[in-house]
């Protein structure tokens, strides 16, 4: 009985930060995403990421995905999506949350930065749905490259979405399989002061907040 209580208490303790990472203040999340883009582009994977970024339709940046597990595990964090306009510039960000759950004999804590480069219109339209589960859509190909993850460049060249990750902790790489990306309409409205959805923000480019300019400039610096 004591062992069960200890396991439950430890799981609860490790799971508690997930909620905190899921919804930081909007500008803090945008600023963190800007720093993550710079950090990942300056890493050993940066040259490869920049090659994909130059041709990407959109980018999703999750600057702080927290993962913890003790028997029960889970992932969670806030993300931003920006898309490339017809003039080649980048939109202001739409806000998303990423989460997943798992069960298994695992223990560890990890913070990770994840950047998803959306290479096709099909991939962009899938992510613009209110909720998207990676691995559930057989019509889309997601290639995962980065530190601790075995990825095939030949597969990535034909992928709808190419994911890069940079992580520290006890787990290995970050796999997106089973992760759920959900739009955060409440944060969108707080950031722009208007009830805009993700498509209106990143495709129609109706959202505008000067706080997002450094992120847009950072993407233009590395991805044209």
C-alpha positions in Angstrom: 0.0 0.0 0.0 2.8 2.4 0.9 4.5 1.7 -2.4 1.3 2.4 -4.3 0.9 5.7 -2.5 4.5 6.6 -3.1 4.2 5.9 -6.8 1.0 7.9 -7.1 2.5 10.8 -5.2 5.6 10.8 -7.4 3.5 10.7 -10.6 1.4 13.6 -9.4 4.5 15.6 -8.5 6.1 15.0 -11.9 2.8 15.7 -13.7 2.1 19.0 -12.0 4.4 21.1 -14.1 2.7 20.0 -17.3 -0.2 22.5 -16.7 2.3 25.3 -16.0 4.1 24.7 -19.2 0.9 24.3 -21.3 -0.2 28.0 -21.0 2.5 30.6 -20.4 1.7 34.3 -21.0 1.4 34.8 -24.8 4.3 37.2 -25.2 6.5 35.0 -23.1 5.7 32.1 -25.3 6.5 34.1 -28.5 9.7 35.4 -27.0 10.7 31.9 -26.0 9.9 30.6 -29.5 12.2 33.3 -31.0 15.1 32.2 -28.7 14.4 28.6 -29.6 14.6 29.2 -33.3 17.9 31.0 -32.8 19.2 28.2 -30.6 18.2 25.4 -32.9 19.5 27.1 -36.0 22.9 27.6 -34.2 23.0 23.9 -33.2 24.6 21.0 -35.1 21.2 20.5 -36.9 20.9 24.1 -37.9 22.3 23.8 -41.5 19.8 21.0 -42.3 17.0 22.8 -40.6 17.7 26.0 -42.6 17.6 24.0 -45.8 14.0 22.8 -45.0 13.0 26.2 -43.6 13.7 28.0 -46.9 11.0 25.9 -48.6 8.6 25.5 -45.7 4.9 26.7 -45.9 4.7 27.1 -42.1 6.6 26.6 -38.9 5.4 25.4 -35.5 7.8 26.1 -32.6 7.3 24.6 -29.2 10.0 26.1 -27.0 9.5 24.2 -23.9 7.9 20.7 -24.1 8.1 19.2 -20.6 8.0 15.4 -20.3 7.9 13.4 -17.1 7.2 9.9 -16.2 7.0 7.5 -13.3 4.8 4.5 -14.4 2.5 7.1 -16.0 4.1 9.6 -18.3 3.0 12.6 -20.4 4.2 15.6 -22.4 2.9 19.1 -22.5 3.7 22.6 -23.6 2.7 25.7 -25.5 3.5 26.2 -29.2 3.2 29.0 -31.9 2.5 28.6 -35.6 3.5 31.0 -38.3 3.0 30.7 -42.0 4.8 32.1 -45.1 2.7 34.7 -47.0 2.6 35.1 -50.8 5.2 37.8 -50.6 7.6 35.5 -48.8 7.2 37.2 -45.4 6.0 35.4 -42.2 2.7 35.8 -40.5 2.1 36.7 -36.9 1.7 33.6 -34.7 -1.3 31.5 -33.9 -1.2 29.7 -30.5 -1.4 26.0 -29.9 -0.9 23.5 -27.1 0.8 20.1 -27.4 0.1 17.2 -25.1 0.2 13.4 -25.0 0.0 10.6 -22.6 1.7 7.2 -22.2 1.9 4.3 -19.9 4.9 2.2 -19.2 7.8 1.4 -17.0 9.6 4.8 -17.3 11.1 7.4 -15.1 12.7 10.7 -16.0 12.2 14.4 -16.6 13.0 16.3 -19.8 12.7 19.7 -21.3 12.8 19.9 -25.1 12.6 22.4 -27.9 10.7 21.2 -30.9 10.4 22.9 -34.3 8.1 21.5 -37.0 8.6 22.6 -40.5 5.4 22.2 -42.6 6.5 21.5 -46.1 3.1 21.0 -47.9 -0.3 22.6 -48.1 -1.8 19.3 -47.0 0.3 19.4 -43.8 -0.6 23.0 -43.1 -4.3 22.3 -43.6 -4.1 19.3 -41.3 -2.5 21.4 -38.5 -5.0 24.2 -38.9 -7.8 21.9 -37.8 -8.8 22.5 -34.2 -7.0 19.3 -33.1 -4.5 17.2 -34.9 -3.0 13.9 -33.6 0.4 12.9 -35.1 0.5 9.4 -36.5 -3.3 9.2 -36.8 -3.5 10.6 -40.4 -2.2 7.9 -42.7 -2.2 10.4 -45.6 0.5 12.6 -44.0 4.1 11.8 -43.6 6.0 13.2 -40.6 9.8 12.8 -40.5 11.6 13.3 -37.2 15.2 14.4 -37.2 17.4 15.8 -34.5 19.5 15.0 -31.5 18.9 11.5 -30.1 16.4 10.6 -32.9 17.3 8.4 -35.9 15.9 10.1 -39.0 16.3 9.4 -42.7 17.0 12.4 -44.9 15.5 10.6 -47.9 12.2 10.2 -46.0 12.3 13.8 -44.9 12.6 15.1 -48.4 9.2 13.8 -49.2 7.6 14.5 -45.8 4.6 16.8 -45.2 6.1 17.8 -41.8 9.8 17.6 -40.8 10.4 17.8 -37.0 13.6 18.8 -35.3 14.2 18.6 -31.6 16.8 19.7 -29.1 16.5 18.2 -25.6 18.2 17.6 -22.3 17.3 15.0 -19.7 17.0 11.3 -19.2 14.8 10.4 -22.1 16.3 10.0 -25.6 14.8 11.8 -28.6 11.4 13.3 -28.9 8.9 11.4 -31.1 5.7 13.2 -32.1 3.8 10.0 -32.6 0.6 10.2 -30.5 1.1 13.8 -29.6 -2.0 16.0 -30.0 -1.7 19.6 -31.3 -4.7 21.7 -30.4 -5.4 25.3 -31.2 -5.6 27.8 -28.3 -8.3 30.2 -29.3 -8.4 31.9 -25.9 -4.7 32.8 -26.2 -5.2 34.0 -29.8 -7.9 36.4 -28.6 -5.9 37.7 -25.7 -2.9 38.4 -27.9 -4.7 40.1 -30.7 -7.7 41.5 -28.8 -10.1 40.0 -31.4 -11.8 36.6 -31.9 -9.5 35.4 -34.7 -8.9 31.7 -35.5 -5.6 30.2 -36.6 -6.4 30.2 -40.3 -7.3 33.9 -40.2 -4.1 34.7 -38.4 -1.5 32.7 -40.3 -3.2 32.3 -43.8 -5.3 35.5 -44.1 -2.7 37.4 -42.0 -5.4 39.3 -40.1 -3.5 39.2 -36.8 -1.0 41.9 -35.9 1.0 42.3 -32.7 4.4 44.1 -32.8 5.6 41.8 -30.1 5.8 39.1 -32.7 8.2 41.0 -35.0 11.4 39.5 -33.5 10.1 36.0 -34.2 9.2 36.9 -37.8 12.5 38.5 -38.3 14.4 35.5 -36.9 12.6 33.2 -39.4 13.3 35.6 -42.2 17.0 35.6 -41.2 17.4 31.9 -41.4 14.7 30.9 -43.9 14.3 33.8 -46.3 
